[in-house]
Amino acid sequence: NKTFTENAEGSIKKSLSWHTLRMRKRAEKESSGKSDAKVENGSRKPKEILSNKVPVKESNSSEESDCDELDPKTSMELLNPNFIQEVAPEFLVPLEDVTCSFGQTVVLCCKICGRPKPNITLKGPDQNLVVNNIRFTIDIRDTGEILLKICNLMPQDTGIYTCVAVNQYGTASSSASIKVQGVPTAPSRPEAQERGCTSVILRWLPPASTGHSAISSYTVEYREEDSLPWQQCVVSTLDTFLLIEDLTPGGQYQFRVSASNPWGISAPSEPSNIVMLSSNDSSCDGTGIPWKDNFESAYIELSEIGRGRFSIVKKCVHKATKKEVAVKFVSKKMKKKDQVAHEAAITQHLLHPQFLSLCDIYESPGSFILVLELMEDGRLFDFLINHDELMEEKVSFYIKDTLEAIQYLHNCRVAHLDLKPENLLVDLHIPVPRVKLIDFGDAIQITSQNYIHPLLGNPEFAAPELIQGSPVSLSTDIWSLGVLAYVMLSGVSPFLDESVEETCMNICRLDFSFPDDYFWGVSHAAKDFIKAVLQVNSRKRPTASTCLQHPWLHAPSSAYSKNPLDTSRLASFNERRRQQNDVCPVTNIKSFMTSSMGHTL
């Protein structure tokens, strides 16, 4: 057999393709089939035995070779179907995630191959080896199947299980999760805050473990004194906050919360702080908010957090409870009592996790004092600058989060009217960071009456109607959000010019663009979102709910730019804003705009 002999004497003839190799193998088979056996040293042996004797060179890189990438073991395997190749472990069937109920039995299965036969180990959620015991059974079969049976599942069995296969040629692993559904753990200890003489605002956090099943409701209980039994005040609510009304003036109350899911109800939370309601003769303004006059005896000032146009914010600690808070001192020279009371009333009525809770209000000889929830993680823009890599997808996430806060605000018919970077904080003490919207000193309840809001401070984020002295609306906030998105993506302000007047003119003329130097790589969807909200005519701007449906806020990860954004420009923007003085109102803008643009605005 000439073909066979040539291949046996030298290197195995390699082909340019697997198809060519298959044709050669067929020709060899037909040629060798002419005789039942080959003669070797005067004896007849089956051709299978003979083929096992074919010499194979370790190196196979001669010029005559058509393809040099086929290794000797592969060649031997192709010529001899009985050849057994030694290989690293590989999972033919991986482990799969399982969700099951408390007390059930579950079996995790996988199938492995490899030669020599791999050594198998199983690791549990704590990364310790799983061994056979009364609840765990490991079954390793000759077929390569591996079964882990767990009886009487318990919540602590929840986690990642890993099967590891090892032989001298390599290692392979497969992991899957077991989620044991059950009753949730208790919610966090609720915080109770007096809202008025007969009402309390209660806030709490969801359970640390939901039992791998959605929370269906919360039950709120109260008691007037420590010795009295607990009573239900609300049987079912889905929110993690609650306004409790019709309480007794002067009474002392304590609250606790339980969580429910389809598997049952949790244990009650720890009782809240005791709240002592004001009596009917407490000093209250028209909003029903009691003003107190003993701030120095209740709180200790620790440090200054920041300064606004009319206020200083300081970090303080409550002497009795040791709870740290943010305290806003509003100068009586800059604002009237009814203005601060209005801000306090709006803040108290906003029962949403993206707004700070109001703990108390005081009056001192020189200030009106608002005691607020403390947010120590700082401003959103500072957080973005400190990112290792700020990506467009992350900006989209925080714009969406801000929009959700605005949507709630607008559903309450409240316009913020001062959306800017300094009023966006970030909460990093939860699994997913959350934007918090602060400072309702300019906020207004939108009614059928037209309201013209004075333009205060730098107009960078102000809508055209604020500059023109026209009535504001809920959509005034939407414009500011568009400017925020532009700045986050580019690090520069879209309308800022050398003077306040020129900046205002740029805003009213909608004079902005997307320079390649600042928007290189940013997606078209992002630019489309900005153009959609930056409309001079406020009636053409989309609502917060409509904005939340924009494709840019729901795009898959692959649709966003993969180029990191330049945070150095954003850092420079932040530094400039810190040096800026926004105390003085902007005056005579309307007359300047009228003369500059040649028509009455």
Long-range contacts (C-beta under 8 A, 24 or more apart in sequence): 1-28, 1-31, 1-32, 3-27, 3-28, 3-31, 4-28, 4-31, 4-32, 7-54, 8-54, 8-55, 10-57, 10-62, 10-64, 11-57, 11-60, 11-62, 11-64, 11-65, 12-54, 12-56, 12-60, 12-72, 12-75, 12-79, 13-64, 13-65, 13-66, 14-60, 14-65, 14-66, 14-67, 14-68, 14-70, 14-75, 15-66, 15-67, 16-66, 16-67, 17-67, 20-66, 21-78, 25-78, 25-79, 48-80, 48-82, 51-79, 51-80, 52-80, 52-82, 54-79, 54-80, 84-115, 85-115, 86-115, 86-116, 86-169, 87-113, 87-114, 87-115, 87-169, 88-114, 88-167, 88-169, 88-170, 88-171, 88-172, 89-113, 89-114, 89-118, 89-165, 89-166, 89-167, 89-169, 89-170, 89-171, 89-172, 90-114, 90-172, 91-163, 91-165, 91-172, 91-174, 92-144, 93-145, 94-174, 94-176, 95-161, 95-162, 95-163, 95-174, 95-175, 95-176, 96-176, 97-176, 97-177, 97-178, 97-179, 98-176, 98-177, 98-178, 98-179, 99-178, 99-179, 99-181, 99-212, 100-153, 100-178, 100-179, 100-180, 100-181, 101-153, 101-180, 101-181, 101-182, 101-263, 102-153, 102-154, 102-155, 102-180, 102-181, 102-182, 102-183, 102-263, 103-152, 103-153, 104-153, 105-149, 105-150, 105-151, 105-152, 105-153, 106-149, 106-150, 106-153, 106-178, 107-147, 107-148, 107-149, 107-150, 108-147, 108-148, 108-150, 108-161, 108-163, 108-176, 108-178, 109-145, 109-146, 109-147, 109-148, 110-145, 110-146, 110-163, 110-174, 111-143, 111-144, 111-145, 111-146, 112-144, 112-146, 112-163, 112-165, 112-172, 113-144, 114-165, 114-167, 114-169, 114-170, 114-172, 115-167, 116-167, 116-168, 117-167, 118-165, 118-166, 118-167, 118-172, 119-165, 119-166, 119-167, 120-146, 120-163, 120-164, 120-165, 121-163, 121-164, 121-166, 122-146, 122-148, 122-161, 122-162, 122-163, 122-164, 123-161, 123-162, 123-164, 124-159, 124-161, 125-157, 125-158, 125-159, 125-160, 125-161, 126-159, 130-161, 150-178, 153-178, 153-180, 154-180, 155-180, 155-182, 155-209, 155-211, 158-212, 179-212, 180-212, 181-211, 181-212, 181-213, 181-263, 182-211, 182-212, 182-213, 182-263, 182-264, 183-211, 183-261, 183-263, 183-264, 183-265, 183-266, 184-209, 184-210, 184-211, 184-213, 184-215, 184-259, 184-260, 184-261, 184-266, 185-209, 185-211, 185-259, 185-266, 185-267, 186-257, 186-258, 186-259, 186-266, 186-267, 186-268, 186-269, 186-270, 187-218, 187-240, 187-257, 187-258, 187-259, 187-266, 187-269, 188-269, 189-269, 189-270, 189-271, 189-272, 190-220, 190-255, 190-256, 190-257, 190-269, 190-272, 191-272, 191-273, 191-357, 192-253, 192-254, 192-255, 192-272, 192-273, 192-275, 193-275, 193-357, 193-358, 193-359, 193-360, 194-275, 194-276, 194-277, 194-278, 194-290, 194-360, 195-243, 195-288, 195-289, 195-348, 196-278, 196-284, 196-288, 196-289, 196-290, 197-249, 197-277, 197-278, 197-279, 197-280, 197-282, 197-284, 197-288, 197-290, 198-245, 198-246, 198-247, 198-248, 198-249, 198-277, 199-243, 199-244, 199-245, 199-246, 199-247, 200-243, 200-244, 200-247, 200-253, 200-255, 200-275, 200-277, 201-241, 201-242, 201-243, 201-244, 201-348, 201-351, 201-357, 202-241, 202-242, 202-243, 202-244, 202-255, 202-257, 202-272, 203-240, 203-241, 203-351, 203-357, 204-240, 204-241, 204-257, 204-269, 205-240, 206-240, 206-259, 207-259, 207-266, 210-259, 210-261, 211-261, 211-263, 213-261, 213-262, 213-263, 214-261, 215-259, 215-260, 215-261, 216-260, 216-261, 216-262, 217-259, 217-260, 218-257, 218-258, 218-259, 218-260, 219-257, 219-258, 219-260, 219-265, 220-244, 220-255, 220-256, 220-257, 221-255, 221-256, 221-257, 221-258, 221-268, 222-253, 222-254, 222-255, 222-256, 223-253, 223-254, 224-248, 224-251, 224-252, 224-253, 225-252, 226-254, 230-256, 230-268, 239-351, 240-353, 241-351, 241-352, 241-353, 242-351, 243-351, 247-277, 248-277, 249-277, 249-278, 249-279, 249-280, 250-276, 250-277, 250-278, 250-279, 250-280, 251-276, 251-277, 252-276, 252-277, 253-277, 273-321, 285-337, 285-338, 285-341, 286-338, 286-341, 287-341, 287-342, 287-344, 287-345, 289-341, 289-344, 289-345, 289-348, 289-361, 290-361, 291-361, 291-362, 291-363, 292-360, 292-361, 292-362, 292-363, 293-362, 293-363, 293-364, 294-362, 295-362, 295-364, 295-369, 296-364, 298-360, 298-362, 299-325, 299-327, 299-371, 301-327, 306-422, 308-422, 308-439, 308-441, 309-334, 309-441, 309-456, 309-457, 309-582, 309-583, 310-334, 310-335, 310-441, 310-583, 311-441, 315-374, 316-371, 324-374, 325-359, 325-371, 325-372, 325-373, 325-374, 326-356, 326-371, 326-372, 326-373, 326-374, 326-375, 327-369, 327-370, 327-371, 327-372, 328-369, 328-370, 328-372, 329-367, 329-368, 329-369, 330-367, 330-368, 330-369, 330-370, 330-441, 331-366, 331-367, 332-366, 332-367, 332-368, 335-368, 335-441, 337-363, 337-368, 339-441, 340-368, 340-370, 343-370, 343-440, 343-441, 343-443, 344-370, 346-414, 346-440, 346-443, 346-445, 347-372, 347-440, 349-412, 350-408, 350-409, 350-412, 350-414, 350-440, 352-405, 352-408, 353-434, 354-401, 354-404, 354-405, 354-408, 354-434, 354-435, 354-436, 354-437, 355-405, 355-436, 355-437, 355-438, 356-436, 356-438, 375-425, 375-427, 375-436, 375-438, 377-425, 377-426, 377-427, 377-428, 377-429, 378-425, 378-426, 379-421, 379-422, 379-424, 379-425, 379-426, 380-421, 380-424, 380-425, 380-426, 380-435, 381-421, 381-424, 381-488, 381-570, 381-573, 381-574, 382-574, 383-426, 383-428, 383-433, 384-488, 384-567, 384-570, 385-567, 385-570, 385-571, 385-574, 387-567, 389-564, 390-564, 390-565, 390-567, 390-570, 391-560, 391-561, 391-562, 391-564, 391-565, 392-489, 392-521, 392-522, 392-523, 392-526, 392-560, 392-561, 392-563, 392-565, 393-557, 393-560, 395-485, 395-488, 395-489, 395-526, 395-565, 396-526, 396-552, 396-553, 396-555, 396-560, 398-435, 398-488, 399-481, 399-484, 399-485, 399-488, 399-529, 399-553, 400-548, 400-553, 401-434, 401-435, 402-435, 402-437, 402-481, 402-484, 403-481, 403-544, 403-547, 403-548, 403-553, 404-548, 405-435, 405-436, 405-437, 406-437, 406-477, 406-478, 406-481, 406-544, 407-544, 407-545, 407-548, 409-437, 409-477, 410-474, 410-477, 410-543, 410-544, 413-445, 413-446, 413-447, 413-474, 414-440, 414-443, 414-444, 414-445, 414-446, 415-443, 415-444, 415-446, 415-472, 415-473, 415-474, 415-476, 415-477, 416-440, 416-442, 416-443, 416-477, 417-442, 417-443, 417-444, 417-453, 417-466, 417-472, 417-476, 417-477, 418-442, 418-443, 418-456, 419-461, 419-477, 419-480, 419-481, 419-484, 420-460, 420-461, 420-480, 420-484, 421-484, 421-487, 421-574, 421-577, 422-577, 424-484, 444-472, 446-472, 446-473, 446-474, 454-585, 455-585, 455-586, 455-589, 456-582, 456-585, 456-586, 457-582, 457-583, 457-584, 457-585, 457-586, 458-500, 458-503, 458-580, 458-582, 459-500, 459-503, 459-504, 459-507, 459-586, 459-589, 460-493, 460-495, 460-496, 460-503, 462-504, 462-507, 463-507, 463-538, 464-507, 464-508, 464-536, 464-538, 465-538, 467-504, 467-507, 467-508, 467-589, 467-590, 467-593, 468-508, 468-590, 468-593, 468-601, 469-589, 469-590, 469-601, 470-601, 473-538, 474-543, 474-544, 475-538, 475-539, 475-541, 475-543, 476-538, 477-544, 478-533, 478-541, 478-542, 478-543, 478-544, 478-547, 479-533, 479-534, 479-535, 479-538, 479-541, 481-533, 481-547, 482-529, 482-530, 482-532, 482-533, 482-534, 483-534, 485-526, 485-529, 485-530, 485-533, 486-512, 486-530, 486-534, 487-570, 487-573, 488-565, 488-570, 489-519, 489-522, 489-526, 489-530, 489-565, 490-514, 490-518, 490-519, 490-522, 490-565, 490-569, 491-518, 491-565, 491-566, 491-567, 491-568, 491-569, 491-570, 491-571, 491-572, 491-573, 492-518, 492-569, 492-573, 493-573, 494-534, 500-586, 500-589, 501-589, 501-592, 501-593, 501-596, 504-586, 504-589, 504-592, 504-593, 505-593, 505-596, 505-597, 508-536, 508-593, 508-597, 508-601, 509-597, 510-534, 510-535, 510-536, 518-566, 518-569, 520-563, 521-561, 521-562, 521-563, 522-561, 522-565, 523-552, 523-555, 523-559, 523-560, 523-561, 525-550, 525-551, 525-552, 525-555, 525-559, 526-552, 526-561, 528-552, 529-553
